[in-house]
Amino acid sequence: MLFERLRLTFVLLFTLGCIPAQAALVADTGTPSNAIGAGWAFNSGHSYAGRFAVSGAMTINSVEGYFGTDAGEVGISLFGNSADGEGGFIPGSMLRSASFATGAGDAAWHGLAGLDWAVGEGSYWIVFTSTWDSASQASMPGAAASTLTAYALQQGGQWYDAAGLGLDQGLRVDASAMAVPEPGGMALFGLGLAVVGVAGRRKRA
């Protein structure tokens, strides 16, 4: 009984000391203004990548891209920083990946939630791929209001710098981080540890 009370006290104090931060968009280009067909074809012959950065350890909760019409099974992959160095345009190694099915429709935000992808401080790439061949009428409209730091296009198995190609497609990345415990919460946490220690010594005595 005593152990259970101490355990509950410890959990409560720890919760007071470490409260999760609210989720926030770490990348948000805004909705692209180009209409369907005005952007680049989104099919199995192309992969599109956009680079963004996070300022600390975070968990990516959701990723969305802006595209329209049926693109088949769409893959969303998280890549490390450039394989050709900081500021380069070739994504590094793939870290995480997931996919979802799409259907015919107008241009809209499409993506996945509940990803739980842990990342550290640094730059990353989100890569969108499609399974449909060139018969697909899907496209990635460009002219986003707030462009990313870099864009890349993969065609024929080779990456190209898309900074000057007018891609500027839409990307939204939602992430959250654990807040730094406040001094008051840390004091309570330390007090809880002291209580548990004293109780343990008394029980052994």
Secondary structure, 3 states (H helix, E strand, C coil): CHHHHHHHHHHHHHHHHCCECCCEEEEECCCCCCCCCCCEECCCCEEEEEEEEECCCEEEEEEEEEEECCCCEEEEEEECCCCCCCCCCCCCCEEEEEEEECCCCCCEEEEECCCCEEECCEEEEEEEEECCCCCCCCEECCCCCCCCCEEEEEECCEEEECCCCCCCCCEEEEEECECCCCHHHHHHHHHHHHHHHHHHHHHHC
